Amino acid sequence: MGNVRDILNNVKWHGDKDIKKVKIWYLHRGAPNDIKIIVGNEITSIGKSFMETKTATIPYHRVLKIVYENEVLFDRSKI
């Protein structure tokens, strides 16, 4: 299991996966249970220490889980 940035770049830039099929769970204060889920195509940029959507900047340390279809690519609880 790699780091969040490497996983997202791998899915986005390597032809065998579709970024639209990725779901990302992240800590979002004020959301129900303080967790929000976005789909990969909501990401507008993948930076060094955070990713951006049209409405938010999400630091990688807040990412809890990344799932591609039914495959868990990242799970912070298992680190």
Biopython code that builds the backbone (N, CA, C, O; Angstrom):
import numpy as np
from Bio.PDB.StructureBuilder import StructureBuilder

atoms = [
    (1, "MET", "N", (0.853, -1.177, 0.000)),
    (1, "MET", "CA", (0.000, 0.000, 0.000)),
    (1, "MET", "C", (0.896, 1.236, 0.000)),
    (1, "MET", "O", (1.700, 1.414, 0.915)),
    (2, "GLY", "N", (0.767, 2.090, -1.013)),
    (2, "GLY", "CA", (1.584, 3.290, -1.126)),
    (2, "GLY", "C", (0.959, 4.470, -0.405)),
    (2, "GLY", "O", (-0.024, 4.326, 0.321)),
    (3, "ASN", "N", (1.549, 5.643, -0.620)),
    (3, "ASN", "CA", (0.960, 6.833, -0.015)),
    (3, "ASN", "C", (-0.170, 7.359, -0.906)),
    (3, "ASN", "O", (-0.296, 6.971, -2.068)),
    (4, "VAL", "N", (-0.973, 8.233, -0.346)),
    (4, "VAL", "CA", (-2.181, 8.720, -1.018)),
    (4, "VAL", "C", (-1.853, 9.360, -2.367)),
    (4, "VAL", "O", (-2.502, 9.060, -3.368)),
    (5, "ARG", "N", (-0.866, 10.224, -2.399)),
    (5, "ARG", "CA", (-0.517, 10.920, -3.647)),
    (5, "ARG", "C", (-0.105, 9.934, -4.738)),
    (5, "ARG", "O", (-0.566, 10.030, -5.875)),
    (6, "ASP", "N", (0.757, 8.995, -4.391)),
    (6, "ASP", "CA", (1.210, 8.009, -5.379)),
    (6, "ASP", "C", (0.058, 7.161, -5.900)),
    (6, "ASP", "O", (-0.012, 6.863, -7.093)),
    (7, "ILE", "N", (-0.838, 6.777, -5.012)),
    (7, "ILE", "CA", (-1.993, 5.964, -5.420)),
    (7, "ILE", "C", (-2.871, 6.744, -6.390)),
    (7, "ILE", "O", (-3.259, 6.218, -7.434)),
    (8, "LEU", "N", (-3.189, 7.991, -6.055)),
    (8, "LEU", "CA", (-4.048, 8.798, -6.927)),
    (8, "LEU", "C", (-3.392, 9.061, -8.281)),
    (8, "LEU", "O", (-4.054, 8.983, -9.316)),
    (9, "ASN", "N", (-2.106, 9.370, -8.281)),
    (9, "ASN", "CA", (-1.402, 9.581, -9.552)),
    (9, "ASN", "C", (-1.376, 8.311, -10.386)),
    (9, "ASN", "O", (-1.542, 8.363, -11.605)),
    (10, "ASN", "N", (-1.171, 7.187, -9.747)),
    (10, "ASN", "CA", (-1.155, 5.908, -10.456)),
    (10, "ASN", "C", (-2.500, 5.646, -11.132)),
    (10, "ASN", "O", (-2.550, 5.257, -12.299)),
    (11, "VAL", "N", (-3.578, 5.858, -10.400)),
    (11, "VAL", "CA", (-4.911, 5.630, -10.970)),
    (11, "VAL", "C", (-5.187, 6.619, -12.101)),
    (11, "VAL", "O", (-5.732, 6.242, -13.138)),
    (12, "LYS", "N", (-4.815, 7.871, -11.902)),
    (12, "LYS", "CA", (-5.119, 8.900, -12.899)),
    (12, "LYS", "C", (-4.309, 8.743, -14.188)),
    (12, "LYS", "O", (-4.848, 8.933, -15.278)),
    (13, "TRP", "N", (-3.026, 8.399, -14.078)),
    (13, "TRP", "CA", (-2.146, 8.459, -15.238)),
    (13, "TRP", "C", (-1.820, 7.128, -15.885)),
    (13, "TRP", "O", (-1.260, 7.109, -16.982)),
    (14, "HIS", "N", (-2.149, 6.012, -15.246)),
    (14, "HIS", "CA", (-1.874, 4.710, -15.853)),
    (14, "HIS", "C", (-3.156, 4.167, -16.458)),
    (14, "HIS", "O", (-4.205, 4.176, -15.815)),
    (15, "GLY", "N", (-3.071, 3.699, -17.680)),
    (15, "GLY", "CA", (-4.233, 3.372, -18.491)),
    (15, "GLY", "C", (-5.137, 2.254, -18.029)),
    (15, "GLY", "O", (-6.241, 2.117, -18.555)),
    (16, "ASP", "N", (-4.718, 1.444, -17.065)),
    (16, "ASP", "CA", (-5.542, 0.297, -16.687)),
    (16, "ASP", "C", (-6.639, 0.637, -15.685)),
    (16, "ASP", "O", (-7.469, -0.219, -15.378)),
    (17, "LYS", "N", (-6.665, 1.867, -15.166)),
    (17, "LYS", "CA", (-7.689, 2.263, -14.192)),
    (17, "LYS", "C", (-8.359, 3.562, -14.638)),
    (17, "LYS", "O", (-7.786, 4.348, -15.392)),
    (18, "ASP", "N", (-9.582, 3.767, -14.154)),
    (18, "ASP", "CA", (-10.371, 4.948, -14.495)),
    (18, "ASP", "C", (-10.611, 5.751, -13.221)),
    (18, "ASP", "O", (-11.243, 5.251, -12.290)),
    (19, "ILE", "N", (-10.120, 6.983, -13.164)),
    (19, "ILE", "CA", (-10.231, 7.827, -11.974)),
    (19, "ILE", "C", (-11.686, 8.015, -11.539)),
    (19, "ILE", "O", (-11.948, 8.258, -10.361)),
    (20, "LYS", "N", (-12.632, 7.907, -12.472)),
    (20, "LYS", "CA", (-14.054, 8.066, -12.146)),
    (20, "LYS", "C", (-14.572, 6.947, -11.251)),
    (20, "LYS", "O", (-15.626, 7.088, -10.630)),
    (21, "LYS", "N", (-13.842, 5.836, -11.178)),
    (21, "LYS", "CA", (-14.278, 4.684, -10.382)),
    (21, "LYS", "C", (-13.656, 4.656, -8.987)),
    (21, "LYS", "O", (-13.845, 3.695, -8.241)),
    (22, "VAL", "N", (-12.920, 5.700, -8.637)),
    (22, "VAL", "CA", (-12.288, 5.785, -7.317)),
    (22, "VAL", "C", (-13.210, 6.539, -6.365)),
    (22, "VAL", "O", (-13.800, 7.556, -6.730)),
    (23, "LYS", "N", (-13.328, 6.030, -5.144)),
    (23, "LYS", "CA", (-14.033, 6.737, -4.072)),
    (23, "LYS", "C", (-13.035, 7.003, -2.963)),
    (23, "LYS", "O", (-12.250, 6.131, -2.592)),
    (24, "ILE", "N", (-13.075, 8.217, -2.437)),
    (24, "ILE", "CA", (-12.131, 8.640, -1.411)),
    (24, "ILE", "C", (-12.906, 9.105, -0.183)),
    (24, "ILE", "O", (-13.728, 10.017, -0.261)),
    (25, "TRP", "N", (-12.630, 8.462, 0.952)),
    (25, "TRP", "CA", (-13.222, 8.841, 2.228)),
    (25, "TRP", "C", (-12.218, 9.749, 2.924)),
    (25, "TRP", "O", (-11.033, 9.423, 2.993)),
    (26, "TYR", "N", (-12.685, 10.896, 3.447)),
    (26, "TYR", "CA", (-11.755, 11.768, 4.165)),
    (26, "TYR", "C", (-12.442, 12.455, 5.328)),
    (26, "TYR", "O", (-13.663, 12.612, 5.350)),
    (27, "LEU", "N", (-11.627, 12.863, 6.298)),
    (27, "LEU", "CA", (-12.095, 13.540, 7.495)),
    (27, "LEU", "C", (-12.515, 14.953, 7.117)),
    (27, "LEU", "O", (-11.714, 15.734, 6.602)),
    (28, "HIS", "N", (-13.791, 15.276, 7.380)),
    (28, "HIS", "CA", (-14.341, 16.587, 7.034)),
    (28, "HIS", "C", (-15.187, 17.048, 8.213)),
    (28, "HIS", "O", (-16.326, 16.612, 8.381)),
    (29, "ARG", "N", (-14.627, 17.921, 9.017)),
    (29, "ARG", "CA", (-15.325, 18.396, 10.218)),
    (29, "ARG", "C", (-16.666, 19.024, 9.833)),
    (29, "ARG", "O", (-16.737, 19.864, 8.937)),
    (30, "GLY", "N", (-17.718, 18.603, 10.521)),
    (30, "GLY", "CA", (-19.045, 19.135, 10.264)),
    (30, "GLY", "C", (-19.907, 18.258, 9.377)),
    (30, "GLY", "O", (-21.129, 18.410, 9.360)),
    (31, "ALA", "N", (-19.297, 17.346, 8.644)),
    (31, "ALA", "CA", (-20.066, 16.394, 7.827)),
    (31, "ALA", "C", (-20.632, 15.319, 8.754)),
    (31, "ALA", "O", (-20.124, 15.144, 9.862)),
    (32, "PRO", "N", (-21.660, 14.601, 8.336)),
    (32, "PRO", "CA", (-22.170, 13.504, 9.168)),
    (32, "PRO", "C", (-21.034, 12.540, 9.516)),
    (32, "PRO", "O", (-20.322, 12.058, 8.635)),
    (33, "ASN", "N", (-20.878, 12.266, 10.812)),
    (33, "ASN", "CA", (-19.789, 11.416, 11.330)),
    (33, "ASN", "C", (-18.397, 11.961, 10.993)),
    (33, "ASN", "O", (-17.410, 11.229, 11.069)),
    (34, "ASP", "N", (-18.320, 13.228, 10.625)),
    (34, "ASP", "CA", (-17.061, 13.893, 10.251)),
    (34, "ASP", "C", (-16.354, 13.224, 9.075)),
    (34, "ASP", "O", (-15.138, 13.347, 8.933)),
    (35, "ILE", "N", (-17.110, 12.516, 8.230)),
    (35, "ILE", "CA", (-16.531, 11.843, 7.064)),
    (35, "ILE", "C", (-17.296, 12.255, 5.811)),
    (35, "ILE", "O", (-18.526, 12.303, 5.801)),
    (36, "LYS", "N", (-16.553, 12.546, 4.774)),
    (36, "LYS", "CA", (-17.145, 12.870, 3.479)),
    (36, "LYS", "C", (-16.523, 11.946, 2.439)),
    (36, "LYS", "O", (-15.369, 11.536, 2.572)),
    (37, "ILE", "N", (-17.292, 11.622, 1.407)),
    (37, "ILE", "CA", (-16.816, 10.755, 0.330)),
    (37, "ILE", "C", (-16.895, 11.533, -0.981)),
    (37, "ILE", "O", (-17.913, 12.150, -1.294)),
    (38, "ILE", "N", (-15.805, 11.491, -1.737)),
    (38, "ILE", "CA", (-15.817, 12.092, -3.070)),
    (38, "ILE", "C", (-15.445, 11.022, -4.092)),
    (38, "ILE", "O", (-14.862, 9.992, -3.753)),
    (39, "VAL", "N", (-15.791, 11.286, -5.334)),
    (39, "VAL", "CA", (-15.441, 10.406, -6.446)),
    (39, "VAL", "C", (-14.220, 11.018, -7.137)),
    (39, "VAL", "O", (-14.062, 12.238, -7.173)),
    (40, "GLY", "N", (-13.375, 10.169, -7.674)),
    (40, "GLY", "CA", (-12.112, 10.608, -8.250)),
    (40, "GLY", "C", (-12.201, 11.715, -9.277)),
    (40, "GLY", "O", (-11.309, 12.561, -9.344)),
    (41, "ASN", "N", (-13.254, 11.735, -10.082)),
    (41, "ASN", "CA", (-13.332, 12.779, -11.112)),
    (41, "ASN", "C", (-13.666, 14.156, -10.535)),
    (41, "ASN", "O", (-13.709, 15.136, -11.278)),
    (42, "GLU", "N", (-13.905, 14.245, -9.219)),
    (42, "GLU", "CA", (-14.083, 15.546, -8.567)),
    (42, "GLU", "C", (-12.739, 16.217, -8.294)),
    (42, "GLU", "O", (-12.687, 17.419, -8.032)),
    (43, "ILE", "N", (-11.659, 15.451, -8.354)),
    (43, "ILE", "CA", (-10.328, 15.991, -8.087)),
    (43, "ILE", "C", (-9.884, 16.844, -9.280)),
    (43, "ILE", "O", (-9.891, 16.392, -10.425)),
    (44, "THR", "N", (-9.498, 18.090, -8.980)),
    (44, "THR", "CA", (-9.027, 18.985, -10.037)),
    (44, "THR", "C", (-7.508, 19.040, -10.102)),
    (44, "THR", "O", (-6.946, 19.337, -11.156)),
    (45, "SER", "N", (-6.834, 18.756, -8.983)),
    (45, "SER", "CA", (-5.370, 18.686, -8.998)),
    (45, "SER", "C", (-4.875, 17.813, -7.851)),
    (45, "SER", "O", (-5.501, 17.709, -6.797)),
    (46, "ILE", "N", (-3.721, 17.190, -8.101)),
    (46, "ILE", "CA", (-3.066, 16.336, -7.112)),
    (46, "ILE", "C", (-1.728, 16.994, -6.807)),
    (46, "ILE", "O", (-0.794, 16.932, -7.607)),
    (47, "GLY", "N", (-1.647, 17.625, -5.636)),
    (47, "GLY", "CA", (-0.433, 18.346, -5.262)),
    (47, "GLY", "C", (0.519, 17.498, -4.444)),
    (47, "GLY", "O", (0.328, 16.291, -4.294)),
    (48, "LYS", "N", (1.551, 18.148, -3.915)),
    (48, "LYS", "CA", (2.560, 17.436, -3.138)),
    (48, "LYS", "C", (2.010, 16.951, -1.801)),
    (48, "LYS", "O", (2.313, 15.834, -1.382)),
    (49, "SER", "N", (1.205, 17.773, -1.123)),
    (49, "SER", "CA", (0.708, 17.388, 0.200)),
    (49, "SER", "C", (-0.812, 17.473, 0.321)),
    (49, "SER", "O", (-1.362, 17.275, 1.404)),
    (50, "PHE", "N", (-1.482, 17.764, -0.776)),
    (50, "PHE", "CA", (-2.942, 17.867, -0.758)),
    (50, "PHE", "C", (-3.495, 17.657, -2.159)),
    (50, "PHE", "O", (-2.774, 17.741, -3.153)),
    (51, "MET", "N", (-4.811, 17.378, -2.212)),
    (51, "MET", "CA", (-5.515, 17.340, -3.495)),
    (51, "MET", "C", (-6.575, 18.427, -3.446)),
    (51, "MET", "O", (-6.991, 18.856, -2.370)),
    (52, "GLU", "N", (-7.004, 18.863, -4.611)),
    (52, "GLU", "CA", (-8.010, 19.914, -4.683)),
    (52, "GLU", "C", (-9.210, 19.446, -5.486)),
    (52, "GLU", "O", (-9.088, 18.694, -6.453)),
    (53, "THR", "N", (-10.382, 19.917, -5.052)),
    (53, "THR", "CA", (-11.609, 19.775, -5.819)),
    (53, "THR", "C", (-12.081, 21.195, -6.118)),
    (53, "THR", "O", (-11.420, 22.158, -5.728)),
    (54, "LYS", "N", (-13.197, 21.337, -6.795)),
    (54, "LYS", "CA", (-13.713, 22.683, -7.079)),
    (54, "LYS", "C", (-14.100, 23.415, -5.801)),
    (54, "LYS", "O", (-14.120, 24.645, -5.776)),
    (55, "THR", "N", (-14.412, 22.665, -4.730)),
    (55, "THR", "CA", (-14.918, 23.291, -3.512)),
    (55, "THR", "C", (-14.024, 23.130, -2.286)),
    (55, "THR", "O", (-14.320, 23.710, -1.241)),
    (56, "ALA", "N", (-12.936, 22.359, -2.382)),
    (56, "ALA", "CA", (-12.134, 22.099, -1.180)),
    (56, "ALA", "C", (-10.684, 21.781, -1.517)),
    (56, "ALA", "O", (-10.359, 21.321, -2.612)),
    (57, "THR", "N", (-9.829, 22.041, -0.542)),
    (57, "THR", "CA", (-8.447, 21.582, -0.555)),
    (57, "THR", "C", (-8.349, 20.538, 0.542)),
    (57, "THR", "O", (-8.649, 20.824, 1.701)),
    (58, "ILE", "N", (-7.930, 19.325, 0.187)),
    (58, "ILE", "CA", (-7.942, 18.206, 1.126)),
    (58, "ILE", "C", (-6.510, 17.724, 1.353)),
    (58, "ILE", "O", (-5.904, 17.137, 0.457)),
    (59, "PRO", "N", (-5.965, 17.972, 2.553)),
    (59, "PRO", "CA", (-4.625, 17.460, 2.858)),
    (59, "PRO", "C", (-4.648, 15.931, 2.896)),
    (59, "PRO", "O", (-5.629, 15.329, 3.334)),
    (60, "TYR", "N", (-3.571, 15.318, 2.439)),
    (60, "TYR", "CA", (-3.527, 13.853, 2.383)),
    (60, "TYR", "C", (-3.646, 13.206, 3.759)),
    (60, "TYR", "O", (-4.131, 12.079, 3.864)),
    (61, "HIS", "N", (-3.209, 13.902, 4.827)),
    (61, "HIS", "CA", (-3.313, 13.291, 6.153)),
    (61, "HIS", "C", (-4.769, 13.128, 6.600)),
    (61, "HIS", "O", (-5.037, 12.422, 7.572)),
    (62, "ARG", "N", (-5.705, 13.769, 5.905)),
    (62, "ARG", "CA", (-7.128, 13.604, 6.229)),
    (62, "ARG", "C", (-7.791, 12.456, 5.467)),
    (62, "ARG", "O", (-8.914, 12.068, 5.791)),
    (63, "VAL", "N", (-7.118, 11.919, 4.472)),
    (63, "VAL", "CA", (-7.685, 10.808, 3.695)),
    (63, "VAL", "C", (-7.678, 9.547, 4.549)),
    (63, "VAL", "O", (-6.647, 9.150, 5.093)),
    (64, "LEU", "N", (-8.848, 8.928, 4.653)),
    (64, "LEU", "CA", (-9.007, 7.728, 5.471)),
    (64, "LEU", "C", (-8.957, 6.454, 4.648)),
    (64, "LEU", "O", (-8.409, 5.441, 5.084)),
    (65, "LYS", "N", (-9.539, 6.513, 3.441)),
    (65, "LYS", "CA", (-9.619, 5.299, 2.628)),
    (65, "LYS", "C", (-9.773, 5.667, 1.161)),
    (65, "LYS", "O", (-10.401, 6.669, 0.819)),
    (66, "ILE", "N", (-9.184, 4.834, 0.294)),
    (66, "ILE", "CA", (-9.352, 4.959, -1.152)),
    (66, "ILE", "C", (-9.754, 3.588, -1.673)),
    (66, "ILE", "O", (-9.089, 2.588, -1.403)),
    (67, "VAL", "N", (-10.857, 3.553, -2.428)),
    (67, "VAL", "CA", (-11.355, 2.291, -2.978)),
    (67, "VAL", "C", (-11.538, 2.452, -4.481)),
    (67, "VAL", "O", (-12.115, 3.434, -4.948)),
    (68, "TYR", "N", (-11.036, 1.472, -5.233)),
    (68, "TYR", "CA", (-11.241, 1.427, -6.679)),
    (68, "TYR", "C", (-12.153, 0.252, -6.962)),
    (68, "TYR", "O", (-11.780, -0.902, -6.753)),
    (69, "GLU", "N", (-13.370, 0.555, -7.446)),
    (69, "GLU", "CA", (-14.412, -0.456, -7.578)),
    (69, "GLU", "C", (-14.543, -1.127, -6.208)),
    (69, "GLU", "O", (-14.949, -0.443, -5.268)),
    (70, "ASN", "N", (-14.239, -2.382, -6.028)),
    (70, "ASN", "CA", (-14.341, -3.012, -4.705)),
    (70, "ASN", "C", (-12.983, -3.283, -4.072)),
    (70, "ASN", "O", (-12.905, -3.936, -3.032)),
    (71, "GLU", "N", (-11.921, -2.793, -4.681)),
    (71, "GLU", "CA", (-10.565, -3.040, -4.186)),
    (71, "GLU", "C", (-10.090, -1.868, -3.324)),
    (71, "GLU", "O", (-10.066, -0.725, -3.779)),
    (72, "VAL", "N", (-9.716, -2.161, -2.083)),
    (72, "VAL", "CA", (-9.194, -1.131, -1.187)),
    (72, "VAL", "C", (-7.737, -0.865, -1.563)),
    (72, "VAL", "O", (-6.887, -1.750, -1.473)),
    (73, "LEU", "N", (-7.464, 0.376, -1.988)),
    (73, "LEU", "CA", (-6.109, 0.760, -2.365)),
    (73, "LEU", "C", (-5.355, 1.387, -1.202)),
    (73, "LEU", "O", (-4.128, 1.323, -1.139)),
    (74, "PHE", "N", (-6.101, 1.996, -0.280)),
    (74, "PHE", "CA", (-5.500, 2.660, 0.882)),
    (74, "PHE", "C", (-6.499, 2.615, 2.019)),
    (74, "PHE", "O", (-7.683, 2.892, 1.825)),
    (75, "ASP", "N", (-6.026, 2.267, 3.208)),
    (75, "ASP", "CA", (-6.873, 2.259, 4.403)),
    (75, "ASP", "C", (-6.013, 2.690, 5.582)),
    (75, "ASP", "O", (-5.182, 1.924, 6.068)),
    (76, "ARG", "N", (-6.219, 3.920, 6.036)),
    (76, "ARG", "CA", (-5.400, 4.471, 7.114)),
    (76, "ARG", "C", (-5.488, 3.625, 8.380)),
    (76, "ARG", "O", (-4.520, 3.564, 9.139)),
    (77, "SER", "N", (-6.611, 2.976, 8.624)),
    (77, "SER", "CA", (-6.762, 2.176, 9.845)),
    (77, "SER", "C", (-5.870, 0.934, 9.828)),
    (77, "SER", "O", (-5.680, 0.300, 10.866)),
    (78, "LYS", "N", (-5.324, 0.582, 8.666)),
    (78, "LYS", "CA", (-4.477, -0.614, 8.568)),
    (78, "LYS", "C", (-2.992, -0.274, 8.467)),
    (78, "LYS", "O", (-2.164, -1.151, 8.220)),
    (79, "ILE", "N", (-2.663, 0.989, 8.655)),
    (79, "ILE", "CA", (-1.246, 1.392, 8.581)),
    (79, "ILE", "C", (-0.601, 1.155, 9.930)),
    (79, "ILE", "O", (0.588, 1.423, 10.101)),
]
sb = StructureBuilder()
sb.init_structure("model")
sb.init_model(0)
sb.init_chain("A")
sb.init_seg("    ")
for serial, (resi, resn, name, xyz) in enumerate(atoms, 1):
    if name == "N":
        sb.init_residue(resn, " ", resi, " ")
    sb.init_atom(name, np.array(xyz, "f"), 0.0, 1.0, " ", f" {name:<3s}", serial, name[0])
structure = sb.get_structure()
